[in-house]
Structure formats: C-alpha cells, structure tokens
Amino acid sequence: MLILRVLYLRPQHGYGIAQSIRTASSDVLQVETGSLYPALHRLEKQGWVKAEWKNTENNQRAKFYSLTAAGKKQLKREEDRWNLMSSAIQGLMSGGNA
C-alpha cells in the first residue's frame, strides 16, 4: 500500500520510493532494498505499476515506476481496508467493548 501511495503522487525510481517512505514517516519506516525491489516486481506483475528506463536528475539510468489505472483502484481498496483495520484497532486500544 505504501509503495502504491508514493507512486500515486508521481513516478519514481526505487531509491526515490524508499526515500519518500522514509521522509514521509519521519524516519520511522525504512524500506530495505531486499524488500523493495521484489515488491515492485510483484506489483508490476499484477499490473498495478509499470516500469520504464529513464535518466535520473544525475543523468544515471534507472527504472522508473508509475501507477497504472488498475494500481489506483487497488490503492483505493487497500486504503479502505487499512481504514477499517485501524479503526478496529483504535477501538480496542481505547478500551472499547472489551
């Protein structure tokens, strides 16, 4: 869900995705390379992201990932599920009907 959310904002290369997640979470969440690239390949295989080779700001060749229409729909489903789960957990943590 986090990768899809980052790509919703703009296409990025892997390092940029990892940095966006780290920065947006105030360094709480850090995605390791060994987890990020397999996840990106799975998302690409599922048709939720597409990839193309481009040059970075530093003129280095990198694979840039962008969200597809199917990826936007999946992001919405994931966000809805997250909101449901986090509300349920919040209810339990605040002492609701235990």
MODELLER restraints for C-alpha pairs under 7 A, 6 or more apart:
rsr = mdl.restraints
at = mdl.atoms
rsr.add(forms.Gaussian(group=physical.xy_distance, feature=features.Distance(at['CA:1:A'], at['CA:75:A']), mean=6.24, stdev=0.5))
rsr.add(forms.Gaussian(group=physical.xy_distance, feature=features.Distance(at['CA:1:A'], at['CA:78:A']), mean=6.11, stdev=0.5))
rsr.add(forms.Gaussian(group=physical.xy_distance, feature=features.Distance(at['CA:3:A'], at['CA:17:A']), mean=6.85, stdev=0.5))
rsr.add(forms.Gaussian(group=physical.xy_distance, feature=features.Distance(at['CA:4:A'], at['CA:67:A']), mean=6.79, stdev=0.5))
rsr.add(forms.Gaussian(group=physical.xy_distance, feature=features.Distance(at['CA:4:A'], at['CA:71:A']), mean=6.95, stdev=0.5))
rsr.add(forms.Gaussian(group=physical.xy_distance, feature=features.Distance(at['CA:4:A'], at['CA:75:A']), mean=6.08, stdev=0.5))
rsr.add(forms.Gaussian(group=physical.xy_distance, feature=features.Distance(at['CA:5:A'], at['CA:75:A']), mean=6.80, stdev=0.5))
rsr.add(forms.Gaussian(group=physical.xy_distance, feature=features.Distance(at['CA:6:A'], at['CA:17:A']), mean=6.54, stdev=0.5))
rsr.add(forms.Gaussian(group=physical.xy_distance, feature=features.Distance(at['CA:6:A'], at['CA:20:A']), mean=6.90, stdev=0.5))
rsr.add(forms.Gaussian(group=physical.xy_distance, feature=features.Distance(at['CA:7:A'], at['CA:66:A']), mean=5.64, stdev=0.5))
rsr.add(forms.Gaussian(group=physical.xy_distance, feature=features.Distance(at['CA:7:A'], at['CA:67:A']), mean=5.65, stdev=0.5))
rsr.add(forms.Gaussian(group=physical.xy_distance, feature=features.Distance(at['CA:8:A'], at['CA:67:A']), mean=6.04, stdev=0.5))
rsr.add(forms.Gaussian(group=physical.xy_distance, feature=features.Distance(at['CA:10:A'], at['CA:66:A']), mean=6.89, stdev=0.5))
rsr.add(forms.Gaussian(group=physical.xy_distance, feature=features.Distance(at['CA:11:A'], at['CA:64:A']), mean=6.22, stdev=0.5))
rsr.add(forms.Gaussian(group=physical.xy_distance, feature=features.Distance(at['CA:11:A'], at['CA:65:A']), mean=5.36, stdev=0.5))
rsr.add(forms.Gaussian(group=physical.xy_distance, feature=features.Distance(at['CA:11:A'], at['CA:66:A']), mean=4.38, stdev=0.5))
rsr.add(forms.Gaussian(group=physical.xy_distance, feature=features.Distance(at['CA:12:A'], at['CA:64:A']), mean=5.05, stdev=0.5))
rsr.add(forms.Gaussian(group=physical.xy_distance, feature=features.Distance(at['CA:12:A'], at['CA:65:A']), mean=5.44, stdev=0.5))
rsr.add(forms.Gaussian(group=physical.xy_distance, feature=features.Distance(at['CA:12:A'], at['CA:66:A']), mean=6.80, stdev=0.5))
rsr.add(forms.Gaussian(group=physical.xy_distance, feature=features.Distance(at['CA:13:A'], at['CA:62:A']), mean=6.37, stdev=0.5))
rsr.add(forms.Gaussian(group=physical.xy_distance, feature=features.Distance(at['CA:13:A'], at['CA:63:A']), mean=5.60, stdev=0.5))
rsr.add(forms.Gaussian(group=physical.xy_distance, feature=features.Distance(at['CA:13:A'], at['CA:64:A']), mean=4.20, stdev=0.5))
rsr.add(forms.Gaussian(group=physical.xy_distance, feature=features.Distance(at['CA:13:A'], at['CA:65:A']), mean=5.90, stdev=0.5))
rsr.add(forms.Gaussian(group=physical.xy_distance, feature=features.Distance(at['CA:18:A'], at['CA:30:A']), mean=6.91, stdev=0.5))
rsr.add(forms.Gaussian(group=physical.xy_distance, feature=features.Distance(at['CA:18:A'], at['CA:31:A']), mean=5.61, stdev=0.5))
rsr.add(forms.Gaussian(group=physical.xy_distance, feature=features.Distance(at['CA:21:A'], at['CA:29:A']), mean=6.56, stdev=0.5))
rsr.add(forms.Gaussian(group=physical.xy_distance, feature=features.Distance(at['CA:21:A'], at['CA:30:A']), mean=6.86, stdev=0.5))
rsr.add(forms.Gaussian(group=physical.xy_distance, feature=features.Distance(at['CA:22:A'], at['CA:28:A']), mean=6.70, stdev=0.5))
rsr.add(forms.Gaussian(group=physical.xy_distance, feature=features.Distance(at['CA:22:A'], at['CA:29:A']), mean=5.37, stdev=0.5))
rsr.add(forms.Gaussian(group=physical.xy_distance, feature=features.Distance(at['CA:22:A'], at['CA:30:A']), mean=5.23, stdev=0.5))
rsr.add(forms.Gaussian(group=physical.xy_distance, feature=features.Distance(at['CA:43:A'], at['CA:49:A']), mean=5.74, stdev=0.5))
rsr.add(forms.Gaussian(group=physical.xy_distance, feature=features.Distance(at['CA:44:A'], at['CA:50:A']), mean=5.63, stdev=0.5))
rsr.add(forms.Gaussian(group=physical.xy_distance, feature=features.Distance(at['CA:47:A'], at['CA:70:A']), mean=6.69, stdev=0.5))
rsr.add(forms.Gaussian(group=physical.xy_distance, feature=features.Distance(at['CA:48:A'], at['CA:67:A']), mean=6.13, stdev=0.5))
rsr.add(forms.Gaussian(group=physical.xy_distance, feature=features.Distance(at['CA:48:A'], at['CA:68:A']), mean=5.38, stdev=0.5))
rsr.add(forms.Gaussian(group=physical.xy_distance, feature=features.Distance(at['CA:48:A'], at['CA:70:A']), mean=5.34, stdev=0.5))
rsr.add(forms.Gaussian(group=physical.xy_distance, feature=features.Distance(at['CA:48:A'], at['CA:71:A']), mean=3.71, stdev=0.5))
rsr.add(forms.Gaussian(group=physical.xy_distance, feature=features.Distance(at['CA:49:A'], at['CA:65:A']), mean=6.31, stdev=0.5))
rsr.add(forms.Gaussian(group=physical.xy_distance, feature=features.Distance(at['CA:49:A'], at['CA:66:A']), mean=5.42, stdev=0.5))
rsr.add(forms.Gaussian(group=physical.xy_distance, feature=features.Distance(at['CA:49:A'], at['CA:67:A']), mean=4.54, stdev=0.5))
rsr.add(forms.Gaussian(group=physical.xy_distance, feature=features.Distance(at['CA:49:A'], at['CA:68:A']), mean=5.26, stdev=0.5))
rsr.add(forms.Gaussian(group=physical.xy_distance, feature=features.Distance(at['CA:49:A'], at['CA:71:A']), mean=6.09, stdev=0.5))
rsr.add(forms.Gaussian(group=physical.xy_distance, feature=features.Distance(at['CA:50:A'], at['CA:65:A']), mean=5.60, stdev=0.5))
rsr.add(forms.Gaussian(group=physical.xy_distance, feature=features.Distance(at['CA:50:A'], at['CA:66:A']), mean=5.48, stdev=0.5))
rsr.add(forms.Gaussian(group=physical.xy_distance, feature=features.Distance(at['CA:50:A'], at['CA:67:A']), mean=6.51, stdev=0.5))
rsr.add(forms.Gaussian(group=physical.xy_distance, feature=features.Distance(at['CA:50:A'], at['CA:68:A']), mean=6.58, stdev=0.5))
rsr.add(forms.Gaussian(group=physical.xy_distance, feature=features.Distance(at['CA:51:A'], at['CA:63:A']), mean=6.16, stdev=0.5))
rsr.add(forms.Gaussian(group=physical.xy_distance, feature=features.Distance(at['CA:51:A'], at['CA:64:A']), mean=5.43, stdev=0.5))
rsr.add(forms.Gaussian(group=physical.xy_distance, feature=features.Distance(at['CA:51:A'], at['CA:65:A']), mean=4.44, stdev=0.5))
rsr.add(forms.Gaussian(group=physical.xy_distance, feature=features.Distance(at['CA:51:A'], at['CA:66:A']), mean=6.44, stdev=0.5))
rsr.add(forms.Gaussian(group=physical.xy_distance, feature=features.Distance(at['CA:52:A'], at['CA:63:A']), mean=5.42, stdev=0.5))
rsr.add(forms.Gaussian(group=physical.xy_distance, feature=features.Distance(at['CA:52:A'], at['CA:64:A']), mean=5.41, stdev=0.5))
rsr.add(forms.Gaussian(group=physical.xy_distance, feature=features.Distance(at['CA:52:A'], at['CA:65:A']), mean=6.71, stdev=0.5))
rsr.add(forms.Gaussian(group=physical.xy_distance, feature=features.Distance(at['CA:53:A'], at['CA:61:A']), mean=6.65, stdev=0.5))
rsr.add(forms.Gaussian(group=physical.xy_distance, feature=features.Distance(at['CA:53:A'], at['CA:62:A']), mean=5.58, stdev=0.5))
rsr.add(forms.Gaussian(group=physical.xy_distance, feature=features.Distance(at['CA:53:A'], at['CA:63:A']), mean=4.37, stdev=0.5))
rsr.add(forms.Gaussian(group=physical.xy_distance, feature=features.Distance(at['CA:53:A'], at['CA:64:A']), mean=6.02, stdev=0.5))
rsr.add(forms.Gaussian(group=physical.xy_distance, feature=features.Distance(at['CA:54:A'], at['CA:61:A']), mean=5.63, stdev=0.5))
rsr.add(forms.Gaussian(group=physical.xy_distance, feature=features.Distance(at['CA:54:A'], at['CA:62:A']), mean=5.65, stdev=0.5))
rsr.add(forms.Gaussian(group=physical.xy_distance, feature=features.Distance(at['CA:54:A'], at['CA:63:A']), mean=6.24, stdev=0.5))
rsr.add(forms.Gaussian(group=physical.xy_distance, feature=features.Distance(at['CA:54:A'], at['CA:64:A']), mean=6.55, stdev=0.5))
rsr.add(forms.Gaussian(group=physical.xy_distance, feature=features.Distance(at['CA:55:A'], at['CA:61:A']), mean=4.44, stdev=0.5))
rsr.add(forms.Gaussian(group=physical.xy_distance, feature=features.Distance(at['CA:55:A'], at['CA:62:A']), mean=6.01, stdev=0.5))
rsr.add(forms.Gaussian(group=physical.xy_distance, feature=features.Distance(at['CA:56:A'], at['CA:62:A']), mean=6.53, stdev=0.5))
rsr.add(forms.Gaussian(group=physical.xy_distance, feature=features.Distance(at['CA:92:A'], at['CA:98:A']), mean=6.91, stdev=0.5))
